[in-house]
């Protein structure tokens, strides 16, 4: 071995030699010895490094026989096992260390102690502590934005700005008066007095500072100009109910993106990409795939676009097929809707909902990558990931606010365009239909007029698909379908449907109405949320996927995989989760859910098939030529 190393030293000029660590130098010496005459008379060390890196162009240009290619591959595998890194990272690190060594010899510096960045990185990028710290930080981000600070402001926007109104002071006295009023109404004398106008519902304005909501103001104005009933319904129950239900979640989104902007600005998110590279590489992806997933927390469209930086075509396609499973800003209202429906007013009991669904998306991506990597279309080595970590610093308020605004702006634009138009279409489908043999505007005074609407017909036609997931009525079905246009439409549709339904005066909230649509089943609500978070993204993201894939076949494959995977996850949550909590009995779909779970576990744990790659084809050709 020592003789080979000495031979390698003589092969190049000592003045230009870049020394690597002993392990790498020994591997290079073995490669030089193995390559032999193939690199004699050339830049021996340069060719040795390229062969050790496995660069295919160099291998092809040297016309090495199969035995030598296999021997060099074994040397490379041995070095990777010793260093616990991929070969590209090993060589890059060695070069950076040489650069640092040269700088140390050329630049005279004052003695420095360990920097604050280095001290922090010892903890946050630690192999053991790095991932748990990331989980805790993201858990706190979603807990703060959805379950605490964001919820307080969103409640004001939904119940006050786009509801009946908001009472700032005197709430206890008003609630006591309402409770007394409801108690009187439970008696026959109270009902008679209310119908005769002798008993009136308490006016919140008499108990403190109170402002009326937008629907009340607009409704009074429309009534004053004697607006047509159908147009009043379109404006109040269609546009304001739909768009208002979406706009009401902007405070939560602002809080979320301020926190994410701070983490990005201070340099922590760059460390997260470094941490996730270690994990993703074990599942067939590199840290480059985490960058789109990080961007997807804002919007899926730029996240899909940034996948063009991934050189490996297989990795790029797999990243596109999975990256939009991360909850984006448009999906946050769905999480908040589910949070409110499960909370039932007790927010402290369901604080875990928002963080759990964020990590559900991350977990779904990892599971998907493991399963897809077992398929021939995605098999192969992950692309190398190299990035320079910035110094930790406090981001400026301006940069954080600009980062937040760029993300919130796209959400607001959607609400003013796609959601606005979608709300009118949804209203039309809900208010027009066939009744007694004729098509036209339905009489909203009828108790069951919605059952004759076009929307109900569409929902009933497709409800069987979602029945095994626990939400097989037409209302929840059309809510899911409209979410394919834009995820914000899920909440907008619920807002429109519930505003037209018989919602009790004592429980007028959007959360309770949504829970009623789900039959009050907690596992059905969870399955609904899981499906809508993991299924195919909005039309805008699908269009971007089509442009990046540059193939209709791969676009449909991406849409189909995400939708089927989301359906399977929803099925397992409802059937198996319902069986555990006692909400669902053992049935045929329980068996199907068990079969799906077993199938996923098989794909996850089965060994990766040895598909023929470009390198293996090169070996095969070399064997044939040698024979």
Order of alpha helices (4+ residues) and beta strands (2+ residues): alpha-alpha-alpha-alpha-alpha-alpha-alpha-alpha-alpha-beta-alpha-alpha-beta-alpha-alpha-alpha-alpha-alpha-alpha-alpha-alpha-alpha-alpha-alpha-alpha-beta-beta-alpha-alpha-alpha-alpha-alpha-alpha-alpha-alpha-alpha
